Amino acid sequence: MVTQSETGGAQKFLSNLISHLDRDIYEFMVAVGSSGNGDFLRILKAKDIPYQTLKFLKREPLQSNIRAIFEIRSLIKNYRPDVLFLNSSKAGFIGSLASVFPTRINAMKVVYRIGGWTFNDPWPKWKRWLWIILEWLSAKWKDIIIVNNQHDLEQAKKLRIRPRVQTVLVHNGVETYKLDLMSKEEAREKLFEKASKHSGRNIRAKNIVGTIANFYPTKGLEYLIQAVDYFNNTDDSVFFIIGDGELKPELENMIREKGLEKKVFLLGQIPDAHRFLPALDVFVLPSVKEGFPWALIEAMSAKLPVIATDVGAAPEIIDDYKNGLLVKPRNPAELADKIKEVLSNDRLKNELGIQAHQTVLFKFELDKMVKQIEDLL
């Protein structure tokens, strides 16, 4: 079960995992909440993965989620799973509550995989504490909790978020040699075409700095745009942001107000966006909160120099100045300085890209992630 139908981290995890499970051993069905743009449903359909939409499981409002408890309960009784595998915070709480209310379904095990505690989001203090309480309360309804970074594991211990059996750390993984990346020339040409179409003028530049992200507050995209202010007097770099989401109007206004229409381009959602990664000269992850970011390890797989904020699993992935660069979150000046440093130093740029690729190849391969999950199942 997953809360939204758009392609975020939880959806990518599920898609990768299920695609690598043996269908002679496992039977599965994905229950998807009704919020989102439906991209995840199209991926499931293309991979011939059975799914069902949960009408009442939504990010908002509360009354819909109360009805979702009974909707999920009915689905559990009809499908009779051995394991209820919950992904993302809302599905984790509502789904686990459905497993015990009004009575516990004893024959079913409950696994909860969280890609970054939601109480680390940039929310008001009361809302963060509310989610801490909800995670603490619902942990006793779950058998196993899976986190994807050491920071979240330590927080679970500190806050006494304890499931019935164990909390386990499982890093994300990618298939390094199966990403089907475009050539650098093809990827650059296609992105320049998209940027030119969006802006109504011919866009070309020596350097492309970019990122792939949903437009959520946690992704810190406003700090990347603020960092572009430090490049406004140069014509040799453009900044491409691939993605979409609720903050799009806000980001568009920021770009206009700062007069950055010739420097920053919001390219929208692009199917299989990772295939375009070779177009970039630098990949930037400006997040203020992360779990274990897929986009980061995909960029590293593509041999790109990466610059990421020191949040979530980033310090577990990146050894500063060895396989990437780390910066403080919410610090556009430092981010701009690091981007300039990489763009002006070909030796550093090439070495970071090579070491980034090696890191993913030896530490974060998909087979390792799948095996750890299968061992738990």
Rosetta blueprint (number, residue, H / E / L):
1 M L
2 V E
3 T E
4 Q E
5 S L
6 E L
7 T L
8 G L
9 G H
10 A H
11 Q H
12 K H
13 F H
14 L H
15 S H
16 N H
17 L H
18 I H
19 S H
20 H L
21 L L
22 D L
23 R L
24 D L
25 I L
26 Y L
27 E L
28 F L
29 M L
30 V E
31 A E
32 V E
33 G E
34 S E
35 S E
36 G L
37 N L
38 G L
39 D H
40 F H
41 L H
42 R H
43 I H
44 L H
45 K H
46 A H
47 K L
48 D L
49 I L
50 P L
51 Y E
52 Q E
53 T E
54 L E
55 K L
56 F L
57 L L
58 K L
59 R L
60 E L
61 P L
62 L H
63 Q H
64 S H
65 N H
66 I H
67 R H
68 A H
69 I H
70 F H
71 E H
72 I H
73 R H
74 S H
75 L H
76 I H
77 K H
78 N H
79 Y H
80 R L
81 P L
82 D L
83 V E
84 L E
85 F E
86 L E
87 N E
88 S L
89 S H
90 K H
91 A H
92 G H
93 F H
94 I H
95 G H
96 S H
97 L H
98 A H
99 S H
100 V H
101 F L
102 P L
103 T L
104 R L
105 I L
106 N L
107 A L
108 M L
109 K E
110 V E
111 V E
112 Y E
113 R E
114 I E
115 G L
116 G L
117 W L
118 T H
119 F H
120 N H
121 D L
122 P L
123 W L
124 P L
125 K H
126 W H
127 K H
128 R H
129 W H
130 L H
131 W H
132 I H
133 I H
134 L H
135 E H
136 W H
137 L H
138 S H
139 A H
140 K L
141 W L
142 K L
143 D L
144 I E
145 I E
146 I E
147 V E
148 N L
149 N L
150 Q H
151 H H
152 D H
153 L H
154 E H
155 Q H
156 A H
157 K H
158 K H
159 L L
160 R L
161 I L
162 R L
163 P L
164 R L
165 V L
166 Q E
167 T E
168 V E
169 L E
170 V L
171 H L
172 N L
173 G L
174 V E
175 E L
176 T H
177 Y H
178 K H
179 L L
180 D L
181 L L
182 M L
183 S L
184 K H
185 E H
186 E H
187 A H
188 R H
189 E H
190 K H
191 L H
192 F H
193 E H
194 K H
195 A H
196 S H
197 K H
198 H H
199 S H
200 G L
201 R L
202 N L
203 I L
204 R L
205 A L
206 K L
207 N E
208 I E
209 V E
210 G E
211 T E
212 I E
213 A L
214 N L
215 F L
216 Y L
217 P H
218 T H
219 K H
220 G L
221 L H
222 E H
223 Y H
224 L H
225 I H
226 Q H
227 A H
228 V H
229 D H
230 Y H
231 F H
232 N L
233 N L
234 T L
235 D L
236 D L
237 S E
238 V E
239 F E
240 F E
241 I E
242 I E
243 G L
244 D L
245 G L
246 E L
247 L L
248 K H
249 P H
250 E H
251 L H
252 E H
253 N H
254 M H
255 I H
256 R H
257 E H
258 K L
259 G L
260 L L
261 E L
262 K L
263 K L
264 V E
265 F E
266 L E
267 L E
268 G E
269 Q L
270 I L
271 P L
272 D L
273 A H
274 H H
275 R H
276 F H
277 L H
278 P H
279 A H
280 L L
281 D L
282 V E
283 F E
284 V E
285 L E
286 P L
287 S L
288 V L
289 K L
290 E L
291 G L
292 F L
293 P L
294 W H
295 A H
296 L H
297 I H
298 E H
299 A H
300 M H
301 S H
302 A L
303 K L
304 L L
305 P L
306 V E
307 I E
308 A E
309 T E
310 D L
311 V L
312 G L
313 A L
314 A H
315 P H
316 E H
317 I H
318 I L
319 D L
320 D E
321 Y L
322 K L
323 N L
324 G E
325 L E
326 L E
327 V E
328 K L
329 P L
330 R L
331 N L
332 P H
333 A H
334 E H
335 L H
336 A H
337 D H
338 K H
339 I H
340 K H
341 E H
342 V H
343 L H
344 S L
345 N L
346 D H
347 R H
348 L H
349 K H
350 N H
351 E H
352 L H
353 G H
354 I H
355 Q H
356 A H
357 H H
358 Q H
359 T H
360 V H
361 L H
362 F H
363 K H
364 F L
365 E E
366 L H
367 D H
368 K H
369 M H
370 V H
371 K H
372 Q H
373 I H
374 E H
375 D H
376 L H
377 L L
